[in-house]
């Protein structure tokens, strides 16, 4: 039995030695991992770039279709203003057409509610109170800080 145990132990030590020391080293393993990661990143970048290029091409095609379908409107040109010190009318060439300003929209008349019996603007008729003091005959007397108008029809 001791002989069998020695043989099994020797095989185990030999197997451990062969796998631990004669296999790939840590540097080899790190280099292997780095190449696999780099290859994966390059594949991912290529895939994402293709997706991005497809989106850009689609957006450009849509914009071109919109621009070709839209009617072309001429842009108004603005005449350059002459510098100070130059004479008017010295510039030669065609004058730029002026852009007309749109008229403001018509305003609706405001509907004002009036009280019954109140005078309205433009009615033309002014009612006067009977017994009121004419404007020229008013006297002002001060009494204890209060102002009293003489000739008025008080209570």
Chimera marker file (.cmm) of the C-alpha trace (Angstrom):
<marker_set name="trace">
<marker id="1" x="0.000" y="0.000" z="0.000" r="1" g="1" b="0" radius="0.5"/>
<marker id="2" x="2.855" y="2.389" z="0.707" r="1" g="1" b="0" radius="0.5"/>
<marker id="3" x="4.158" y="1.745" z="-2.759" r="1" g="1" b="0" radius="0.5"/>
<marker id="4" x="0.838" y="2.780" z="-4.351" r="1" g="1" b="0" radius="0.5"/>
<marker id="5" x="0.674" y="5.905" z="-2.204" r="1" g="1" b="0" radius="0.5"/>
<marker id="6" x="4.165" y="6.927" z="-3.259" r="1" g="1" b="0" radius="0.5"/>
<marker id="7" x="3.324" y="6.444" z="-6.950" r="1" g="1" b="0" radius="0.5"/>
<marker id="8" x="0.121" y="8.509" z="-6.675" r="1" g="1" b="0" radius="0.5"/>
<marker id="9" x="1.974" y="11.267" z="-4.827" r="1" g="1" b="0" radius="0.5"/>
<marker id="10" x="4.737" y="11.337" z="-7.437" r="1" g="1" b="0" radius="0.5"/>
<marker id="11" x="2.204" y="11.600" z="-10.277" r="1" g="1" b="0" radius="0.5"/>
<marker id="12" x="0.400" y="14.435" z="-8.471" r="1" g="1" b="0" radius="0.5"/>
<marker id="13" x="3.626" y="16.380" z="-7.903" r="1" g="1" b="0" radius="0.5"/>
<marker id="14" x="4.658" y="15.858" z="-11.538" r="1" g="1" b="0" radius="0.5"/>
<marker id="15" x="1.257" y="16.994" z="-12.813" r="1" g="1" b="0" radius="0.5"/>
<marker id="16" x="1.310" y="20.098" z="-10.597" r="1" g="1" b="0" radius="0.5"/>
<marker id="17" x="4.809" y="20.963" z="-11.708" r="1" g="1" b="0" radius="0.5"/>
<marker id="18" x="4.017" y="20.584" z="-15.381" r="1" g="1" b="0" radius="0.5"/>
<marker id="19" x="0.855" y="22.684" z="-15.210" r="1" g="1" b="0" radius="0.5"/>
<marker id="20" x="2.271" y="25.398" z="-12.943" r="1" g="1" b="0" radius="0.5"/>
<marker id="21" x="5.638" y="25.989" z="-14.575" r="1" g="1" b="0" radius="0.5"/>
<marker id="22" x="5.299" y="24.928" z="-18.202" r="1" g="1" b="0" radius="0.5"/>
<marker id="23" x="1.969" y="26.599" z="-19.034" r="1" g="1" b="0" radius="0.5"/>
<marker id="24" x="1.476" y="30.172" z="-20.255" r="1" g="1" b="0" radius="0.5"/>
<marker id="25" x="2.963" y="32.817" z="-17.994" r="1" g="1" b="0" radius="0.5"/>
<marker id="26" x="1.059" y="35.751" z="-16.522" r="1" g="1" b="0" radius="0.5"/>
<marker id="27" x="2.528" y="38.094" z="-19.122" r="1" g="1" b="0" radius="0.5"/>
<marker id="28" x="1.309" y="35.771" z="-21.882" r="1" g="1" b="0" radius="0.5"/>
<marker id="29" x="-2.147" y="35.682" z="-20.311" r="1" g="1" b="0" radius="0.5"/>
<marker id="30" x="-2.283" y="39.499" z="-19.978" r="1" g="1" b="0" radius="0.5"/>
<marker id="31" x="-1.189" y="39.929" z="-23.607" r="1" g="1" b="0" radius="0.5"/>
<marker id="32" x="-3.885" y="37.447" z="-24.690" r="1" g="1" b="0" radius="0.5"/>
<marker id="33" x="-6.530" y="39.361" z="-22.725" r="1" g="1" b="0" radius="0.5"/>
<marker id="34" x="-5.381" y="42.693" z="-24.155" r="1" g="1" b="0" radius="0.5"/>
<marker id="35" x="-5.640" y="41.464" z="-27.757" r="1" g="1" b="0" radius="0.5"/>
<marker id="36" x="-9.131" y="40.059" z="-27.142" r="1" g="1" b="0" radius="0.5"/>
<marker id="37" x="-10.303" y="43.337" z="-25.515" r="1" g="1" b="0" radius="0.5"/>
<marker id="38" x="-8.821" y="45.426" z="-28.329" r="1" g="1" b="0" radius="0.5"/>
<marker id="39" x="-10.498" y="43.255" z="-30.961" r="1" g="1" b="0" radius="0.5"/>
<marker id="40" x="-13.839" y="43.548" z="-29.125" r="1" g="1" b="0" radius="0.5"/>
<marker id="41" x="-13.516" y="47.353" z="-28.871" r="1" g="1" b="0" radius="0.5"/>
<marker id="42" x="-12.691" y="47.708" z="-32.553" r="1" g="1" b="0" radius="0.5"/>
<marker id="43" x="-15.708" y="45.602" z="-33.498" r="1" g="1" b="0" radius="0.5"/>
<marker id="44" x="-17.953" y="47.693" z="-31.217" r="1" g="1" b="0" radius="0.5"/>
<marker id="45" x="-16.594" y="50.976" z="-32.631" r="1" g="1" b="0" radius="0.5"/>
<marker id="46" x="-17.135" y="49.803" z="-36.204" r="1" g="1" b="0" radius="0.5"/>
<marker id="47" x="-20.713" y="48.748" z="-35.398" r="1" g="1" b="0" radius="0.5"/>
<marker id="48" x="-21.541" y="52.055" z="-33.673" r="1" g="1" b="0" radius="0.5"/>
<marker id="49" x="-19.924" y="54.069" z="-36.471" r="1" g="1" b="0" radius="0.5"/>
<marker id="50" x="-22.033" y="52.245" z="-39.046" r="1" g="1" b="0" radius="0.5"/>
<marker id="51" x="-25.190" y="53.009" z="-37.014" r="1" g="1" b="0" radius="0.5"/>
<marker id="52" x="-24.218" y="56.674" z="-36.665" r="1" g="1" b="0" radius="0.5"/>
<marker id="53" x="-23.433" y="57.000" z="-40.382" r="1" g="1" b="0" radius="0.5"/>
<marker id="54" x="-26.818" y="55.489" z="-41.227" r="1" g="1" b="0" radius="0.5"/>
<marker id="55" x="-28.619" y="57.973" z="-38.957" r="1" g="1" b="0" radius="0.5"/>
<marker id="56" x="-26.712" y="60.917" z="-40.442" r="1" g="1" b="0" radius="0.5"/>
<marker id="57" x="-27.434" y="59.761" z="-44.001" r="1" g="1" b="0" radius="0.5"/>
<marker id="58" x="-31.135" y="59.426" z="-43.149" r="1" g="1" b="0" radius="0.5"/>
<marker id="59" x="-31.228" y="62.920" z="-41.614" r="1" g="1" b="0" radius="0.5"/>
<marker id="60" x="-29.461" y="64.411" z="-44.627" r="1" g="1" b="0" radius="0.5"/>
<marker id="61" x="-31.855" y="62.698" z="-47.034" r="1" g="1" b="0" radius="0.5"/>
<marker id="62" x="-34.842" y="64.022" z="-45.059" r="1" g="1" b="0" radius="0.5"/>
<marker id="63" x="-33.449" y="67.558" z="-45.023" r="1" g="1" b="0" radius="0.5"/>
<marker id="64" x="-32.704" y="67.458" z="-48.757" r="1" g="1" b="0" radius="0.5"/>
<marker id="65" x="-36.234" y="66.237" z="-49.462" r="1" g="1" b="0" radius="0.5"/>
<marker id="66" x="-37.685" y="69.064" z="-47.360" r="1" g="1" b="0" radius="0.5"/>
<marker id="67" x="-35.534" y="71.665" z="-49.052" r="1" g="1" b="0" radius="0.5"/>
<marker id="68" x="-36.308" y="70.460" z="-52.552" r="1" g="1" b="0" radius="0.5"/>
<marker id="69" x="-40.058" y="70.291" z="-51.852" r="1" g="1" b="0" radius="0.5"/>
<marker id="70" x="-40.242" y="73.776" z="-50.290" r="1" g="1" b="0" radius="0.5"/>
<marker id="71" x="-40.720" y="76.734" z="-52.651" r="1" g="1" b="0" radius="0.5"/>
<marker id="72" x="-37.692" y="78.945" z="-53.001" r="1" g="1" b="0" radius="0.5"/>
<marker id="73" x="-38.253" y="82.380" z="-51.453" r="1" g="1" b="0" radius="0.5"/>
<marker id="74" x="-35.847" y="85.106" z="-52.459" r="1" g="1" b="0" radius="0.5"/>
<marker id="75" x="-34.159" y="86.703" z="-49.512" r="1" g="1" b="0" radius="0.5"/>
<marker id="76" x="-34.469" y="90.489" z="-49.429" r="1" g="1" b="0" radius="0.5"/>
<marker id="77" x="-31.212" y="92.305" z="-49.870" r="1" g="1" b="0" radius="0.5"/>
<marker id="78" x="-30.417" y="95.338" z="-47.766" r="1" g="1" b="0" radius="0.5"/>
<marker id="79" x="-28.586" y="98.242" z="-49.346" r="1" g="1" b="0" radius="0.5"/>
<marker id="80" x="-25.417" y="99.179" z="-47.485" r="1" g="1" b="0" radius="0.5"/>
<marker id="81" x="-25.629" y="102.463" z="-45.640" r="1" g="1" b="0" radius="0.5"/>
<marker id="82" x="-23.192" y="105.135" z="-46.806" r="1" g="1" b="0" radius="0.5"/>
<marker id="83" x="-20.394" y="106.043" z="-44.426" r="1" g="1" b="0" radius="0.5"/>
<marker id="84" x="-20.331" y="109.448" z="-42.751" r="1" g="1" b="0" radius="0.5"/>
<marker id="85" x="-18.780" y="112.124" z="-44.843" r="1" g="1" b="0" radius="0.5"/>
<marker id="86" x="-19.838" y="110.692" z="-48.198" r="1" g="1" b="0" radius="0.5"/>
<marker id="87" x="-22.300" y="112.376" z="-50.495" r="1" g="1" b="0" radius="0.5"/>
<marker id="88" x="-25.702" y="110.903" z="-51.090" r="1" g="1" b="0" radius="0.5"/>
<marker id="89" x="-26.324" y="109.561" z="-54.535" r="1" g="1" b="0" radius="0.5"/>
<marker id="90" x="-22.688" y="108.752" z="-55.266" r="1" g="1" b="0" radius="0.5"/>
<marker id="91" x="-23.281" y="105.020" z="-55.134" r="1" g="1" b="0" radius="0.5"/>
<marker id="92" x="-24.062" y="103.643" z="-58.557" r="1" g="1" b="0" radius="0.5"/>
<marker id="93" x="-26.014" y="100.531" z="-59.331" r="1" g="1" b="0" radius="0.5"/>
<marker id="94" x="-29.511" y="99.181" z="-58.811" r="1" g="1" b="0" radius="0.5"/>
<marker id="95" x="-31.266" y="100.084" z="-55.622" r="1" g="1" b="0" radius="0.5"/>
<marker id="96" x="-32.486" y="97.281" z="-53.418" r="1" g="1" b="0" radius="0.5"/>
<marker id="97" x="-36.269" y="96.961" z="-53.210" r="1" g="1" b="0" radius="0.5"/>
<marker id="98" x="-37.683" y="97.917" z="-49.870" r="1" g="1" b="0" radius="0.5"/>
<marker id="99" x="-39.596" y="95.325" z="-47.945" r="1" g="1" b="0" radius="0.5"/>
<marker id="100" x="-43.112" y="96.589" z="-47.150" r="1" g="1" b="0" radius="0.5"/>
<marker id="101" x="-44.102" y="96.338" z="-43.531" r="1" g="1" b="0" radius="0.5"/>
<marker id="102" x="-47.358" y="94.523" z="-42.937" r="1" g="1" b="0" radius="0.5"/>
<marker id="103" x="-50.249" y="96.654" z="-41.726" r="1" g="1" b="0" radius="0.5"/>
<marker id="104" x="-51.346" y="96.034" z="-38.150" r="1" g="1" b="0" radius="0.5"/>
<marker id="105" x="-54.504" y="93.959" z="-37.856" r="1" g="1" b="0" radius="0.5"/>
<marker id="106" x="-57.701" y="95.973" z="-37.399" r="1" g="1" b="0" radius="0.5"/>
<marker id="107" x="-58.720" y="96.385" z="-33.810" r="1" g="1" b="0" radius="0.5"/>
<marker id="108" x="-62.210" y="95.543" z="-32.697" r="1" g="1" b="0" radius="0.5"/>
<marker id="109" x="-64.125" y="98.287" z="-30.892" r="1" g="1" b="0" radius="0.5"/>
<marker id="110" x="-64.309" y="97.628" z="-27.190" r="1" g="1" b="0" radius="0.5"/>
<marker id="111" x="-67.843" y="97.040" z="-25.976" r="1" g="1" b="0" radius="0.5"/>
<marker id="112" x="-68.199" y="99.221" z="-22.888" r="1" g="1" b="0" radius="0.5"/>
<marker id="113" x="-71.141" y="98.591" z="-20.640" r="1" g="1" b="0" radius="0.5"/>
<marker id="114" x="-72.765" y="101.781" z="-19.410" r="1" g="1" b="0" radius="0.5"/>
<marker id="115" x="-74.996" y="102.492" z="-16.476" r="1" g="1" b="0" radius="0.5"/>
<marker id="116" x="-78.573" y="103.336" z="-17.188" r="1" g="1" b="0" radius="0.5"/>
<marker id="117" x="-79.189" y="107.101" z="-17.090" r="1" g="1" b="0" radius="0.5"/>
<marker id="118" x="-75.492" y="108.015" z="-17.095" r="1" g="1" b="0" radius="0.5"/>
<marker id="119" x="-74.302" y="110.500" z="-19.650" r="1" g="1" b="0" radius="0.5"/>
<marker id="120" x="-72.221" y="109.024" z="-22.430" r="1" g="1" b="0" radius="0.5"/>
<marker id="121" x="-69.417" y="110.528" z="-24.415" r="1" g="1" b="0" radius="0.5"/>
<marker id="122" x="-70.544" y="112.113" z="-27.594" r="1" g="1" b="0" radius="0.5"/>
<marker id="123" x="-74.166" y="112.373" z="-26.439" r="1" g="1" b="0" radius="0.5"/>
<marker id="124" x="-73.972" y="116.115" z="-26.912" r="1" g="1" b="0" radius="0.5"/>
<marker id="125" x="-76.508" y="116.965" z="-24.234" r="1" g="1" b="0" radius="0.5"/>
<marker id="126" x="-75.193" y="118.118" z="-20.876" r="1" g="1" b="0" radius="0.5"/>
<marker id="127" x="-77.628" y="118.103" z="-18.000" r="1" g="1" b="0" radius="0.5"/>
<marker id="128" x="-77.297" y="120.764" z="-15.355" r="1" g="1" b="0" radius="0.5"/>
<marker id="129" x="-78.592" y="120.698" z="-11.811" r="1" g="1" b="0" radius="0.5"/>
<marker id="130" x="-81.217" y="123.174" z="-10.886" r="1" g="1" b="0" radius="0.5"/>
<marker id="131" x="-80.289" y="125.556" z="-8.071" r="1" g="1" b="0" radius="0.5"/>
<marker id="132" x="-76.579" y="125.042" z="-8.443" r="1" g="1" b="0" radius="0.5"/>
<marker id="133" x="-74.347" y="127.987" z="-7.739" r="1" g="1" b="0" radius="0.5"/>
<marker id="134" x="-72.807" y="129.524" z="-10.839" r="1" g="1" b="0" radius="0.5"/>
<marker id="135" x="-69.070" y="129.108" z="-11.036" r="1" g="1" b="0" radius="0.5"/>
<marker id="136" x="-68.168" y="132.737" z="-10.529" r="1" g="1" b="0" radius="0.5"/>
<marker id="137" x="-70.119" y="133.224" z="-7.249" r="1" g="1" b="0" radius="0.5"/>
<marker id="138" x="-68.523" y="130.646" z="-5.029" r="1" g="1" b="0" radius="0.5"/>
<marker id="139" x="-66.978" y="131.788" z="-1.733" r="1" g="1" b="0" radius="0.5"/>
<marker id="140" x="-64.643" y="129.674" z="0.256" r="1" g="1" b="0" radius="0.5"/>
<marker id="141" x="-64.688" y="129.956" z="4.040" r="1" g="1" b="0" radius="0.5"/>
<marker id="142" x="-62.431" y="127.982" z="6.300" r="1" g="1" b="0" radius="0.5"/>
<marker id="143" x="-63.791" y="126.788" z="9.566" r="1" g="1" b="0" radius="0.5"/>
<marker id="144" x="-61.808" y="124.486" z="11.810" r="1" g="1" b="0" radius="0.5"/>
<marker id="145" x="-59.874" y="122.942" z="9.000" r="1" g="1" b="0" radius="0.5"/>
<marker id="146" x="-62.990" y="122.192" z="6.934" r="1" g="1" b="0" radius="0.5"/>
<marker id="147" x="-63.771" y="123.921" z="3.682" r="1" g="1" b="0" radius="0.5"/>
<marker id="148" x="-67.283" y="125.204" z="3.091" r="1" g="1" b="0" radius="0.5"/>
<marker id="149" x="-68.551" y="126.507" z="-0.191" r="1" g="1" b="0" radius="0.5"/>
<marker id="150" x="-71.159" y="129.281" z="0.219" r="1" g="1" b="0" radius="0.5"/>
<marker id="151" x="-74.153" y="129.372" z="-1.997" r="1" g="1" b="0" radius="0.5"/>
<marker id="152" x="-74.340" y="125.639" z="-2.468" r="1" g="1" b="0" radius="0.5"/>
<marker id="153" x="-77.578" y="123.803" z="-1.847" r="1" g="1" b="0" radius="0.5"/>
<marker id="154" x="-76.660" y="121.694" z="1.168" r="1" g="1" b="0" radius="0.5"/>
<marker id="155" x="-79.004" y="119.732" z="3.388" r="1" g="1" b="0" radius="0.5"/>
<link id1="1" id2="2" r="1" g="1" b="0" radius="0.2"/>
<link id1="2" id2="3" r="1" g="1" b="0" radius="0.2"/>
<link id1="3" id2="4" r="1" g="1" b="0" radius="0.2"/>
<link id1="4" id2="5" r="1" g="1" b="0" radius="0.2"/>
<link id1="5" id2="6" r="1" g="1" b="0" radius="0.2"/>
<link id1="6" id2="7" r="1" g="1" b="0" radius="0.2"/>
<link id1="7" id2="8" r="1" g="1" b="0" radius="0.2"/>
<link id1="8" id2="9" r="1" g="1" b="0" radius="0.2"/>
<link id1="9" id2="10" r="1" g="1" b="0" radius="0.2"/>
<link id1="10" id2="11" r="1" g="1" b="0" radius="0.2"/>
<link id1="11" id2="12" r="1" g="1" b="0" radius="0.2"/>
<link id1="12" id2="13" r="1" g="1" b="0" radius="0.2"/>
<link id1="13" id2="14" r="1" g="1" b="0" radius="0.2"/>
<link id1="14" id2="15" r="1" g="1" b="0" radius="0.2"/>
<link id1="15" id2="16" r="1" g="1" b="0" radius="0.2"/>
<link id1="16" id2="17" r="1" g="1" b="0" radius="0.2"/>
<link id1="17" id2="18" r="1" g="1" b="0" radius="0.2"/>
<link id1="18" id2="19" r="1" g="1" b="0" radius="0.2"/>
<link id1="19" id2="20" r="1" g="1" b="0" radius="0.2"/>
<link id1="20" id2="21" r="1" g="1" b="0" radius="0.2"/>
<link id1="21" id2="22" r="1" g="1" b="0" radius="0.2"/>
<link id1="22" id2="23" r="1" g="1" b="0" radius="0.2"/>
<link id1="23" id2="24" r="1" g="1" b="0" radius="0.2"/>
<link id1="24" id2="25" r="1" g="1" b="0" radius="0.2"/>
<link id1="25" id2="26" r="1" g="1" b="0" radius="0.2"/>
<link id1="26" id2="27" r="1" g="1" b="0" radius="0.2"/>
<link id1="27" id2="28" r="1" g="1" b="0" radius="0.2"/>
<link id1="28" id2="29" r="1" g="1" b="0" radius="0.2"/>
<link id1="29" id2="30" r="1" g="1" b="0" radius="0.2"/>
<link id1="30" id2="31" r="1" g="1" b="0" radius="0.2"/>
<link id1="31" id2="32" r="1" g="1" b="0" radius="0.2"/>
<link id1="32" id2="33" r="1" g="1" b="0" radius="0.2"/>
<link id1="33" id2="34" r="1" g="1" b="0" radius="0.2"/>
<link id1="34" id2="35" r="1" g="1" b="0" radius="0.2"/>
<link id1="35" id2="36" r="1" g="1" b="0" radius="0.2"/>
<link id1="36" id2="37" r="1" g="1" b="0" radius="0.2"/>
<link id1="37" id2="38" r="1" g="1" b="0" radius="0.2"/>
<link id1="38" id2="39" r="1" g="1" b="0" radius="0.2"/>
<link id1="39" id2="40" r="1" g="1" b="0" radius="0.2"/>
<link id1="40" id2="41" r="1" g="1" b="0" radius="0.2"/>
<link id1="41" id2="42" r="1" g="1" b="0" radius="0.2"/>
<link id1="42" id2="43" r="1" g="1" b="0" radius="0.2"/>
<link id1="43" id2="44" r="1" g="1" b="0" radius="0.2"/>
<link id1="44" id2="45" r="1" g="1" b="0" radius="0.2"/>
<link id1="45" id2="46" r="1" g="1" b="0" radius="0.2"/>
<link id1="46" id2="47" r="1" g="1" b="0" radius="0.2"/>
<link id1="47" id2="48" r="1" g="1" b="0" radius="0.2"/>
<link id1="48" id2="49" r="1" g="1" b="0" radius="0.2"/>
<link id1="49" id2="50" r="1" g="1" b="0" radius="0.2"/>
<link id1="50" id2="51" r="1" g="1" b="0" radius="0.2"/>
<link id1="51" id2="52" r="1" g="1" b="0" radius="0.2"/>
<link id1="52" id2="53" r="1" g="1" b="0" radius="0.2"/>
<link id1="53" id2="54" r="1" g="1" b="0" radius="0.2"/>
<link id1="54" id2="55" r="1" g="1" b="0" radius="0.2"/>
<link id1="55" id2="56" r="1" g="1" b="0" radius="0.2"/>
<link id1="56" id2="57" r="1" g="1" b="0" radius="0.2"/>
<link id1="57" id2="58" r="1" g="1" b="0" radius="0.2"/>
<link id1="58" id2="59" r="1" g="1" b="0" radius="0.2"/>
<link id1="59" id2="60" r="1" g="1" b="0" radius="0.2"/>
<link id1="60" id2="61" r="1" g="1" b="0" radius="0.2"/>
<link id1="61" id2="62" r="1" g="1" b="0" radius="0.2"/>
<link id1="62" id2="63" r="1" g="1" b="0" radius="0.2"/>
<link id1="63" id2="64" r="1" g="1" b="0" radius="0.2"/>
<link id1="64" id2="65" r="1" g="1" b="0" radius="0.2"/>
<link id1="65" id2="66" r="1" g="1" b="0" radius="0.2"/>
<link id1="66" id2="67" r="1" g="1" b="0" radius="0.2"/>
<link id1="67" id2="68" r="1" g="1" b="0" radius="0.2"/>
<link id1="68" id2="69" r="1" g="1" b="0" radius="0.2"/>
<link id1="69" id2="70" r="1" g="1" b="0" radius="0.2"/>
<link id1="70" id2="71" r="1" g="1" b="0" radius="0.2"/>
<link id1="71" id2="72" r="1" g="1" b="0" radius="0.2"/>
<link id1="72" id2="73" r="1" g="1" b="0" radius="0.2"/>
<link id1="73" id2="74" r="1" g="1" b="0" radius="0.2"/>
<link id1="74" id2="75" r="1" g="1" b="0" radius="0.2"/>
<link id1="75" id2="76" r="1" g="1" b="0" radius="0.2"/>
<link id1="76" id2="77" r="1" g="1" b="0" radius="0.2"/>
<link id1="77" id2="78" r="1" g="1" b="0" radius="0.2"/>
<link id1="78" id2="79" r="1" g="1" b="0" radius="0.2"/>
<link id1="79" id2="80" r="1" g="1" b="0" radius="0.2"/>
<link id1="80" id2="81" r="1" g="1" b="0" radius="0.2"/>
<link id1="81" id2="82" r="1" g="1" b="0" radius="0.2"/>
<link id1="82" id2="83" r="1" g="1" b="0" radius="0.2"/>
<link id1="83" id2="84" r="1" g="1" b="0" radius="0.2"/>
<link id1="84" id2="85" r="1" g="1" b="0" radius="0.2"/>
<link id1="85" id2="86" r="1" g="1" b="0" radius="0.2"/>
<link id1="86" id2="87" r="1" g="1" b="0" radius="0.2"/>
<link id1="87" id2="88" r="1" g="1" b="0" radius="0.2"/>
<link id1="88" id2="89" r="1" g="1" b="0" radius="0.2"/>
<link id1="89" id2="90" r="1" g="1" b="0" radius="0.2"/>
<link id1="90" id2="91" r="1" g="1" b="0" radius="0.2"/>
<link id1="91" id2="92" r="1" g="1" b="0" radius="0.2"/>
<link id1="92" id2="93" r="1" g="1" b="0" radius="0.2"/>
<link id1="93" id2="94" r="1" g="1" b="0" radius="0.2"/>
<link id1="94" id2="95" r="1" g="1" b="0" radius="0.2"/>
<link id1="95" id2="96" r="1" g="1" b="0" radius="0.2"/>
<link id1="96" id2="97" r="1" g="1" b="0" radius="0.2"/>
<link id1="97" id2="98" r="1" g="1" b="0" radius="0.2"/>
<link id1="98" id2="99" r="1" g="1" b="0" radius="0.2"/>
<link id1="99" id2="100" r="1" g="1" b="0" radius="0.2"/>
<link id1="100" id2="101" r="1" g="1" b="0" radius="0.2"/>
<link id1="101" id2="102" r="1" g="1" b="0" radius="0.2"/>
<link id1="102" id2="103" r="1" g="1" b="0" radius="0.2"/>
<link id1="103" id2="104" r="1" g="1" b="0" radius="0.2"/>
<link id1="104" id2="105" r="1" g="1" b="0" radius="0.2"/>
<link id1="105" id2="106" r="1" g="1" b="0" radius="0.2"/>
<link id1="106" id2="107" r="1" g="1" b="0" radius="0.2"/>
<link id1="107" id2="108" r="1" g="1" b="0" radius="0.2"/>
<link id1="108" id2="109" r="1" g="1" b="0" radius="0.2"/>
<link id1="109" id2="110" r="1" g="1" b="0" radius="0.2"/>
<link id1="110" id2="111" r="1" g="1" b="0" radius="0.2"/>
<link id1="111" id2="112" r="1" g="1" b="0" radius="0.2"/>
<link id1="112" id2="113" r="1" g="1" b="0" radius="0.2"/>
<link id1="113" id2="114" r="1" g="1" b="0" radius="0.2"/>
<link id1="114" id2="115" r="1" g="1" b="0" radius="0.2"/>
<link id1="115" id2="116" r="1" g="1" b="0" radius="0.2"/>
<link id1="116" id2="117" r="1" g="1" b="0" radius="0.2"/>
<link id1="117" id2="118" r="1" g="1" b="0" radius="0.2"/>
<link id1="118" id2="119" r="1" g="1" b="0" radius="0.2"/>
<link id1="119" id2="120" r="1" g="1" b="0" radius="0.2"/>
<link id1="120" id2="121" r="1" g="1" b="0" radius="0.2"/>
<link id1="121" id2="122" r="1" g="1" b="0" radius="0.2"/>
<link id1="122" id2="123" r="1" g="1" b="0" radius="0.2"/>
<link id1="123" id2="124" r="1" g="1" b="0" radius="0.2"/>
<link id1="124" id2="125" r="1" g="1" b="0" radius="0.2"/>
<link id1="125" id2="126" r="1" g="1" b="0" radius="0.2"/>
<link id1="126" id2="127" r="1" g="1" b="0" radius="0.2"/>
<link id1="127" id2="128" r="1" g="1" b="0" radius="0.2"/>
<link id1="128" id2="129" r="1" g="1" b="0" radius="0.2"/>
<link id1="129" id2="130" r="1" g="1" b="0" radius="0.2"/>
<link id1="130" id2="131" r="1" g="1" b="0" radius="0.2"/>
<link id1="131" id2="132" r="1" g="1" b="0" radius="0.2"/>
<link id1="132" id2="133" r="1" g="1" b="0" radius="0.2"/>
<link id1="133" id2="134" r="1" g="1" b="0" radius="0.2"/>
<link id1="134" id2="135" r="1" g="1" b="0" radius="0.2"/>
<link id1="135" id2="136" r="1" g="1" b="0" radius="0.2"/>
<link id1="136" id2="137" r="1" g="1" b="0" radius="0.2"/>
<link id1="137" id2="138" r="1" g="1" b="0" radius="0.2"/>
<link id1="138" id2="139" r="1" g="1" b="0" radius="0.2"/>
<link id1="139" id2="140" r="1" g="1" b="0" radius="0.2"/>
<link id1="140" id2="141" r="1" g="1" b="0" radius="0.2"/>
<link id1="141" id2="142" r="1" g="1" b="0" radius="0.2"/>
<link id1="142" id2="143" r="1" g="1" b="0" radius="0.2"/>
<link id1="143" id2="144" r="1" g="1" b="0" radius="0.2"/>
<link id1="144" id2="145" r="1" g="1" b="0" radius="0.2"/>
<link id1="145" id2="146" r="1" g="1" b="0" radius="0.2"/>
<link id1="146" id2="147" r="1" g="1" b="0" radius="0.2"/>
<link id1="147" id2="148" r="1" g="1" b="0" radius="0.2"/>
<link id1="148" id2="149" r="1" g="1" b="0" radius="0.2"/>
<link id1="149" id2="150" r="1" g="1" b="0" radius="0.2"/>
<link id1="150" id2="151" r="1" g="1" b="0" radius="0.2"/>
<link id1="151" id2="152" r="1" g="1" b="0" radius="0.2"/>
<link id1="152" id2="153" r="1" g="1" b="0" radius="0.2"/>
<link id1="153" id2="154" r="1" g="1" b="0" radius="0.2"/>
<link id1="154" id2="155" r="1" g="1" b="0" radius="0.2"/>
</marker_set>
